[in-house]
Amino acid sequence: MSLRADRRRVRRDLAVRRAGRFGLWLSPFVVYLFLWVPILVLIVFSFNDASSISVWRGFTTRWYENIFQNTISAGTEAARFQTGLLLRAVRNSLLVAAVSTLIATTLGTMIALAISRGRFPGRRLLDSFLYLPVVIPDITQGVSLAVFFNIVFAAAQELLGVRWTPGFATIVIAHVAFNISYVAIVVRARLAGMDPRLEEAGRDLGANGFQTFWRITFPNLFPGILAGALLAFTLSLDDFVITFFNAGVGTTTLPLFVYGMLKQRVPPEINAISALMILASILLVGGSLLLQQRGDRRQRG
């Protein structure tokens, strides 16, 4: 009896192991399927020849043509608005993303260098705080920044008599606040793979701190810095929640513009706009990854 029980137990354990291996093999496909199927459906229906976004009526590119020909249908033949509104939102998004990326890349690189190379009190605490914007939900960051700006604006009006309102400045500051962490993390990863003996050799040959940084550290870090900048630009370009809580009148970015369209109805052009945004994000993130890989190959070579 004990021998039969042992055989049954062995068979059961082997079956559980086989099921576990199959589950481990299948889980990545399920996860990617869950993430990408909605995006693929959106891209496919952006070529749907129907006003309805749920019924397939054939292939067409007229929704893209409407965008580039300066008109977007809004449900009826007479109800149309100029694509200039869309282009203005795109311009606002690009402006905010460019300015916030420049500031966040500069500050994030400085913070990464300070944490990796510096020795000062509170370094570990700063290192811990660096990951907070990455793990904190966007709505928490958006609300907390909105409350912070309200307090600052109220104090400025009471003490200085100056009336400030949310606008481009608040959006840029909000985007810089969460993009710094992403840039610093990417640059720190690049620093971890950098040989410190290169900097030591530069100092041994008579270079001062600035010369060592500009001629040795910065060229080796540049792929990581550029990758972090592209990532920050992508995140800023796509952000909705934090922008929504800190935007003002006349500062509509592309995600806010799309949200405003969805509140009234869902025009078929929305799929085309979303597909173009996805394409831009993929190109930017893909460029960031290629730059990191090329920099790693150069450093190993």
Secondary structure, DSSP 8 states (H G I E B T S, - for coil): -HHHHHHHHHHHHHHHHHHHHHHHHHHHHHHHHHHHHHHHHHHHHTTBSSSSSSS---B--HHHHHHHTTEEE-SSSS-EEETHHHHHHHHHHHHHHHHHHHHHHHHHHHHHHHHHH---TTHHHHHHHHTHHHHS-HHHHHHHHHHHHHHHHHHHHHHT------SHHHHHHHHHHHHHHHHHHHHHHHHHTS-HHHHHHHHHTT--HHHHIIIIIHHHHHHHHHHHHHHHHHHHHH--HHHHHH--TT---HHHHHHHHHHH---THHHHHHHHHHHHHHHHHHHHHHHHHHHHHHHH-
